Amino acid sequence: MKIAATYDNGNIFQHFGRTETFKIYTIEDNQIVSMKYLQAGGVSHEALAGLLAEQGVDTIICGGMGAGAQAALADAGLRIFSGASGDADDAVRALLDGALVSEGVNCDHAHEHAEGFGCGNHRDAEAADSDETSGCGGGCCGDDASSCGGCCSDEESGCGGGCCSGGCHEMQIIFEGPNAGKTVRTHYEGTFNDGTVFDSSYGRGEPLEFVCGTGMMIPGFDKAVVEMQVGDVVNIHLAPEEAYGPYDPNAVFTVPLDQLEGAAGLKAGDHAYLSNAMGQPFPVLVKAKDDKSITFDANHEMAGKELNFKIELVSVED
């Protein structure tokens, strides 16, 4: 099984038809065994559907999707999960856990989205296992629980809810170096300061592929690889600002239980999806719950953490 997620800086990109990058996950025994990136911007829905099918992709995760794109993907035999947002890796894990439900055609530029929060079809007490975290950038709702991007927010620019820097049809070089703009494959092992391994491509047996220097990875990882030569092995230590960002207390919020349908079945420690003011789902962790209210944390699970990476550059392609 292969899953392709619309991708922008770690998150689900919110306009399928304007997607420049897909993150492709290979799944075996319901586990992610490898990941790579595919540049595919500027082509028609039909050509994009064919390109993904040629990569062996059978499932799509995206934000907003119009009727034309859905028809083209369906004709190519691809399964579609629209309406996702937030961290791309979390969305894939939610799908594997059976907690991700497609909204179907949800992007018609009418901007008629429900207000407020709701667990909706995306609530699940076991929405996502968080035991595997790659060096890919991500995070959602950094300022408050309703700050995630919506669907088709700017029809002219085509940037959707998470607008691309420098225009939606150009790959922007963020970090300069010999490997900037080139497709690289790296093996890596990520550890916390106590030596605990939180993720490793070595364990999956497949290097991670991405376009270097363009913001596909967390900043410190990207900046290290952009200067490496094939065969180099480096060890780096990243402060939160170079990884998943500082922990934001404003992303922790409390909701009265009687205002949140489906929350009664949740408990502290559960992962779930809520809907923001634009009607788009985003992942949260249940921090606490009592008889009257429930408290959620929308920070990325790695926010505020210092991380260490061993990185081996396997190959570079122009």
Secondary structure in CASP SS format (residue, H / E / C, confidence):
PFRMAT SS
TARGET T0000
AUTHOR 0000-0000-0000
METHOD secondary structure of the structure
MODEL  1
M C 1.00
K E 1.00
I E 1.00
A E 1.00
A E 1.00
T E 1.00
Y E 1.00
D E 1.00
N C 1.00
G C 1.00
N E 1.00
I E 1.00
F C 1.00
Q C 1.00
H E 1.00
F H 1.00
G H 1.00
R H 1.00
T C 1.00
E C 1.00
T E 1.00
F E 1.00
K E 1.00
I E 1.00
Y E 1.00
T E 1.00
I E 1.00
E E 1.00
D C 1.00
N C 1.00
Q E 1.00
I E 1.00
V E 1.00
S E 1.00
M E 1.00
K E 1.00
Y E 1.00
L E 1.00
Q E 1.00
A C 1.00
G C 1.00
G C 1.00
V C 1.00
S C 1.00
H H 1.00
E H 1.00
A H 1.00
L H 1.00
A H 1.00
G H 1.00
L H 1.00
L H 1.00
A H 1.00
E H 1.00
Q C 1.00
G C 1.00
V C 1.00
D C 1.00
T E 1.00
I E 1.00
I E 1.00
C C 1.00
G C 1.00
G E 1.00
M C 1.00
G C 1.00
A H 1.00
G H 1.00
A H 1.00
Q H 1.00
A H 1.00
A H 1.00
L H 1.00
A H 1.00
D H 1.00
A C 1.00
G C 1.00
L C 1.00
R E 1.00
I E 1.00
F E 1.00
S C 1.00
G C 1.00
A C 1.00
S C 1.00
G C 1.00
D E 1.00
A H 1.00
D H 1.00
D H 1.00
A H 1.00
V H 1.00
R H 1.00
A H 1.00
L H 1.00
L H 1.00
D C 1.00
G C 1.00
A C 1.00
L C 1.00
V C 1.00
S C 1.00
E C 1.00
G C 1.00
V C 1.00
N C 1.00
C C 1.00
D C 1.00
H C 1.00
A C 1.00
H C 1.00
E C 1.00
H C 1.00
A C 1.00
E C 1.00
G C 1.00
F C 1.00
G C 1.00
C C 1.00
G H 1.00
N H 1.00
H H 1.00
R C 1.00
D C 1.00
A C 1.00
E E 1.00
A C 1.00
A C 1.00
D C 1.00
S C 1.00
D C 1.00
E C 1.00
T C 1.00
S C 1.00
G C 1.00
C E 1.00
G C 1.00
G C 1.00
G C 1.00
C C 1.00
C C 1.00
G C 1.00
D C 1.00
D C 1.00
A C 1.00
S C 1.00
S C 1.00
C C 1.00
G C 1.00
G C 1.00
C C 1.00
C C 1.00
S C 1.00
D C 1.00
E C 1.00
E C 1.00
S C 1.00
G C 1.00
C C 1.00
G C 1.00
G C 1.00
G C 1.00
C C 1.00
C C 1.00
S C 1.00
G C 1.00
G C 1.00
C C 1.00
H C 1.00
E C 1.00
M C 1.00
Q C 1.00
I C 1.00
I C 1.00
F C 1.00
E C 1.00
G C 1.00
P C 1.00
N C 1.00
A C 1.00
G C 1.00
K C 1.00
T E 1.00
V E 1.00
R E 1.00
T E 1.00
H E 1.00
Y E 1.00
E E 1.00
G E 1.00
T E 1.00
F C 1.00
N C 1.00
D C 1.00
G C 1.00
T C 1.00
V E 1.00
F E 1.00
D E 1.00
S E 1.00
S H 1.00
Y H 1.00
G H 1.00
R H 1.00
G C 1.00
E C 1.00
P C 1.00
L E 1.00
E E 1.00
F E 1.00
V E 1.00
C C 1.00
G C 1.00
T C 1.00
G C 1.00
M C 1.00
M E 1.00
I C 1.00
P H 1.00
G H 1.00
F H 1.00
D H 1.00
K H 1.00
A H 1.00
V H 1.00
V C 1.00
E C 1.00
M C 1.00
Q C 1.00
V C 1.00
G C 1.00
D C 1.00
V E 1.00
V E 1.00
N E 1.00
I E 1.00
H E 1.00
L E 1.00
A C 1.00
P H 1.00
E H 1.00
E H 1.00
A C 1.00
Y C 1.00
G C 1.00
P C 1.00
Y C 1.00
D C 1.00
P H 1.00
N H 1.00
A H 1.00
V E 1.00
F E 1.00
T E 1.00
V E 1.00
P E 1.00
L H 1.00
D H 1.00
Q H 1.00
L C 1.00
E C 1.00
G C 1.00
A H 1.00
A H 1.00
G H 1.00
L C 1.00
K C 1.00
A C 1.00
G C 1.00
D C 1.00
H E 1.00
A E 1.00
Y E 1.00
L E 1.00
S E 1.00
N C 1.00
A C 1.00
M C 1.00
G C 1.00
Q C 1.00
P E 1.00
F E 1.00
P E 1.00
V E 1.00
L E 1.00
V E 1.00
K E 1.00
A E 1.00
K E 1.00
D C 1.00
D C 1.00
K C 1.00
S E 1.00
I E 1.00
T E 1.00
F E 1.00
D E 1.00
A C 1.00
N C 1.00
H C 1.00
E C 1.00
M C 1.00
A C 1.00
G C 1.00
K C 1.00
E C 1.00
L E 1.00
N E 1.00
F E 1.00
K E 1.00
I E 1.00
E E 1.00
L E 1.00
V E 1.00
S E 1.00
V E 1.00
E E 1.00
D C 1.00
END
